[in-house]
Amino acid sequence: MVAQRILRAVIMGPPGSGKGTVSARIVKSFGVKHISSGDILRANIKQQTELGLLVRSCMDQGQLVPDGLMSRLILKDLKSMEHISWLLDGFPRTTIKERLTSRWTHISSGRVYNTDFNPPKVPGFDDVTGEPLVQRDDDKPDTVTQRLKAYETQTQPVLEFYRSKGVVKTFTGTETNKIWPHVEEFLHQRISLDSQRAA
């Protein structure tokens, strides 16, 4: 009997960089559980938990959610997944100014448009319902600028630490469809290598 390998991965990069789309493809192709810090944050904000109120305050001020607070939210979910493959998406949270300030959302469905590369058919309105689109507070230019500064300060040291351990793989590009084949090939190779080592 061959033990099944458990895949544990973290996808990092600025909001608006395509992490959600790539994550969805990883989940579909590799059967991992998707853990989105954004989803966890939004759920806590919506439920107005004590942590959710702290998160909302940080986001309204254009600050990254502090590592300690994010860790408390994320670890609660990870503790229940000891024997499950998972992909952690969006932790730590980060920002790309140009893509975010062009991003508009249909709130009730979660559909996201970008005026630069995925615009709605009618500017300002959802393609399906015709309802108005909104720009989230944390996607507005002033807030995004503050988040970019926080990203540089807080996230780069984390990346450098893991890069020094040889466990970071960087993918660069402007379109998910062009990046995805490289991500998929890397993960297939990585899983195959891990399986050979375990044999």
N, C-alpha and C positions, 0 to 999 in steps of 0.2 A: 504494500500500500504506500502510495506517494503522498506525503503531506502537501496540502495546498499552500502555496506561498501567499503571504499577506502583504499587500501593497499599501504602503503608507507614503503619501506625498503631500507637499504643500505647493500651491500655485500662488506666486507672488507677483505683484505688479499693480500699477495704478488703476483705480476705478476708471472704467471707460477704455481700458486697454484690451478688452476682449476676454478677460479671465472667465467670466460667466459662460460665454459661448464655448470656449475651449474646455472648461470644466464639464459642461453638459456632454460634450463629445467623449471625454475621458470616461465619464460615468457609463455612457451607453456602450462604448467599445470594450471597457475593461471590468465592468460590473462592480465598481466601487461605490461606497456610500458618500454622497456629496455633503460636506459640511460647510455652509456659507456663513462667514461672519456677518455679512450684510443681512442675510435672512434672520440670523439670531438677534442682531441689533434691532432690526425693524420689529420683530416679534416682541421684544422686551419694551420697546418704545410704545407700541400699540397697546400692550397690556398694562402700561404704566407701572412696571415693576420699579422697585427702588433703583436697580441698576439701570433700567431703561430711562429713568428721569435724569440720572447722571450722564448717560450717553447722549441724550437729547441736548443737554446743556453744552457738552463739548462740541457737538456737531454744529449747533447754532452759532458758536463762537469761531467756527472754522478750524477747530483743533482736532488732531487725531485723538481717538479714544485711547486713554492711557493703557499701556501694556498690562498693568495689573488688573484693570477692569475687564479688558478683553480676555485675558487669561481665565478669569473667574467664569466668564460666560462660556468660553470654548471648552474648558476642561470638564465642565458639567456634562457636556455632550460626549466628549471623548471617553470618559470613564465607563460609559455603557457600551463601548465598542471594542472591548479588549481583543476579541477574536474576529474582527471584521476589517476588511480592506477599506480604507477611506482616503478621500481627497479633501484637504482643508483649503478652502478658497477665501482669499481676501483677508488674511491675518498675517502681518499687520495691514491695516487699511492704508491706502496710498492714493495719489491723484495725478492726472494728466490734464492740464488746463485747457488746451485747445479742444480735445474731444469732449470734455465734460461741459464746457460752456456752450457747446453746440447740441447738447443732449436734452431731449424733451420727452416726457413720459405721459402715457395714458394711465392715470392713477388706478382706476378700477380693475384693469386687466393686467397692468404691469408692462404693457408693450412700450418699447423704447425706440425712439427715432433719433437720428443724428442729421442735422441740417447739412452737413458736409458730404456724407456718403450713404445715408439711409433715410432720406427725407420723406415726410408724409406726402401723399398725393396732393392734398390741399394744405398749404402751410398753416400750422397751428392747430390742425384737427386730426383726430384719429382716423385711420383708413377704414376701420371696420364699423365703428359706431357713429363717427362724425362729431363726437364730443370733443371739447377743447383739450389741448395738451397743456401740461404745466412744466415748469422748470423747477426741480427740487431746490430747496434753499442751499443744500451743500453742493449744487452744480453751478451756482452763480459766480461770476468772475472774481469778486472780492474774497469770497469764502474759499474758492479754489486756489487762489494765490497763496492764502495762508496755509492751506493744507499741503501745497507743494513744498513750502519751506519746512513744514513739520516732517514731511516724508524724507527730505534730504537729511535732516538732522537725526531722525530716529531710526529710519529703516536701513540706510546704507551700512551702518556698523553691523547690523544683524546679517545682512547679505555677505559682507566681507568675512565675518566669522565662519559662516557655513561654506563660503567659497574656499577658505583656507583648509577646511576639512575635506574638500573634494566632493561635496555632495550637492553642488549647485550646477544646474544646466540652464543656460540662458538662450531664449528664443527671441529674435527681434524681427519686427515687421509691422506693417500697417493694416494688413488684412488677415482675418482669421483663417480664411480658406487657403492662404499661402503659408501660414505658420503651422496649421494643423498637421500636414503630412510629416513634418519634422518632429513634432511632439509625439505623434503616433509611433513613428519608427523608433524614436529614442526609448519610449516606454516598452515596446515589444522587445527591444534589445536588452533593456535593463531587467525585465522579468525573466527573459531567457537566461541571462547571466546569473541571476540570483538562483534560478532553479538548478543550474549546473553546479553551482557551489554547494547547494544543499544536498545534491545527489551523492 
